[in-house]
Amino acid sequence: MASKRDNVALEELLCMKGGKGEASYANNSQAQALHARSMLHLVEETLDKVQLNSPEVPFQVAELGCSSGSNTLFIMDVIIKHMIKRYKSSGLEPPEFFAFFSDLPSNDFNTLFQLLPTMGTSYERSIENYLAANNGHRNYFAAGVPGSFYKRLLPSRSIDVFHSAFSLHWLSQVPESVVDQRSEAYNKGRVFIHGAGKSTANAYKHQFQADLAKFLKARSQEMKKGGSMFLVCLGRTSVDPAHQGGAGILFGTHYQDAWDDLVQEGLITSEKRDSFNIPVYAPSLEEFKDVVEAEGSFAINNLTVFKGGSPLVVDRHDDPDEIGRALANACRSVSGVLADAHIGDQLSEELFLRVERRGRSHAKDLIEKLQFFHIVASLSFV
Ligand SMILES: C[S@@+](CC[C@H](N)C(=O)[O-])C[C@H]1O[C@@H](n2cnc3c(N)ncnc32)[C@H](O)[C@@H]1O
């Protein structure tokens, strides 16, 4: 039977789990929140590179891959406060600020907009008003922008700062050869490239690099001269693309085994499993850098691999039940929508129960070994 996903482009389907339920992204993004906070100094360094324009011109920030949790609101606040400080220390009146929150059309923008603080009552352009407005309010105008960041999203020369966190490792699509049974790159027996053959891993790598080049090209048209961009996505330290580091452990071990359980229990066919692939790729620093240099629109201020920490945020590191649940929720909040579309809600429920069970019995190992690395890039448009 053809699944919903066979017929629908990834960009029309992909989203993190919306709402505010147990497996929602809003309730399972504490790890990203912690990782983001650990690199705030790098965000601020990027903001220090941005050229300040006339206070008469609105200062525009776009957050790409904003999702439906509060992390995006936290970072927007940091960005705008920092820019107000910069205007102030340059003896300039701050301009009006406009924030664009962008994600794929299936993103739960409603939940995000409900989390958005109300606009401060007074936003006339004075420092006093801006700082006062911060008291539980936002001091920027806000809008949602639906669309893929691998395409144009915003008008030419409109954006001063782009920020994108934990999103660019999502590919625009699973490479076609990876799901083509006649291809050497067919990812037989796997739902992710961790541990896959060379051809499969290379197909993913080429997809990532082609996607990143498209992302940079679109941003180079949208960014104002003198603007800056801060990007962070999953990365890896190994040179071998089939060793996906933390992403490999997350999607290539217990999650993989849970899919195998469904096959062995006769709940799905092996072909059904093999036609599901997680469209995520954690690049190496070199792979990322090669694309930025070849595309050529942006100067690199800083490009590093940053140790992120675990995606499992638990109260008790010795509680296998909590760890199993955290693993299932972490997988489900980011890939649940794709699994639901591929095998239906009921089997998807079975899948994540098995992820939880397997996570519970490997809890100690998971807490020790499941660690993310991130590629962090600070780029300027020159
Ligand atoms: C893990 S969430 C990150 C959310 C948020 N930035 C944070 O720090 O918590 C990744 C987001 O990237 C979005 N995304 C993936 N591919 C995308 C694309 N091609 N265009 C726009 N957004 C995309 C997903 O829909 C998802 O909301």
PDBQT file of the ligand as one rigid body, heavy atoms in Angstrom, charges set to zero:
ROOT
HETATM    1  C1  LIG A 401      14.786  20.724  15.745  1.00  0.00    +0.000 C 
HETATM    2  S1  LIG A 401      13.776  22.002  15.111  1.00  0.00    +0.000 S 
HETATM    3  C2  LIG A 401      14.672  23.432  15.649  1.00  0.00    +0.000 C 
HETATM    4  C3  LIG A 401      13.788  24.468  16.218  1.00  0.00    +0.000 C 
HETATM    5  C4  LIG A 401      14.378  25.698  16.861  1.00  0.00    +0.000 C 
HETATM    6  N1  LIG A 401      15.246  26.422  15.941  1.00  0.00    +0.000 N 
HETATM    7  C5  LIG A 401      15.092  25.414  18.154  1.00  0.00    +0.000 C 
HETATM    8  O1  LIG A 401      16.225  25.869  18.304  1.00  0.00    +0.000 OA
HETATM    9  O2  LIG A 401      14.539  24.769  19.020  1.00  0.00    +0.000 OA
HETATM   10  C6  LIG A 401      14.152  21.958  13.368  1.00  0.00    +0.000 C 
HETATM   11  C7  LIG A 401      13.192  22.779  12.533  1.00  0.00    +0.000 C 
HETATM   12  O3  LIG A 401      13.685  22.890  11.196  1.00  0.00    +0.000 OA
HETATM   13  C8  LIG A 401      12.573  22.878  10.338  1.00  0.00    +0.000 C 
HETATM   14  N2  LIG A 401      12.977  22.569   8.967  1.00  0.00    +0.000 N 
HETATM   15  C9  LIG A 401      13.474  21.422   8.485  1.00  0.00    +0.000 A 
HETATM   16  N3  LIG A 401      13.680  21.514   7.170  1.00  0.00    +0.000 NA
HETATM   17  C10 LIG A 401      13.300  22.770   6.806  1.00  0.00    +0.000 A 
HETATM   18  C11 LIG A 401      13.265  23.478   5.571  1.00  0.00    +0.000 A 
HETATM   19  N4  LIG A 401      13.657  22.909   4.430  1.00  0.00    +0.000 N 
HETATM   20  N5  LIG A 401      12.828  24.746   5.572  1.00  0.00    +0.000 NA
HETATM   21  C12 LIG A 401      12.414  25.340   6.720  1.00  0.00    +0.000 A 
HETATM   22  N6  LIG A 401      12.424  24.725   7.925  1.00  0.00    +0.000 NA
HETATM   23  C13 LIG A 401      12.863  23.446   7.952  1.00  0.00    +0.000 A 
HETATM   24  C14 LIG A 401      11.676  21.827  10.932  1.00  0.00    +0.000 C 
HETATM   25  O4  LIG A 401      10.350  21.908  10.460  1.00  0.00    +0.000 OA
HETATM   26  C15 LIG A 401      11.823  22.122  12.419  1.00  0.00    +0.000 C 
HETATM   27  O5  LIG A 401      10.827  22.961  12.884  1.00  0.00    +0.000 OA
ENDROOT
TORSDOF 0
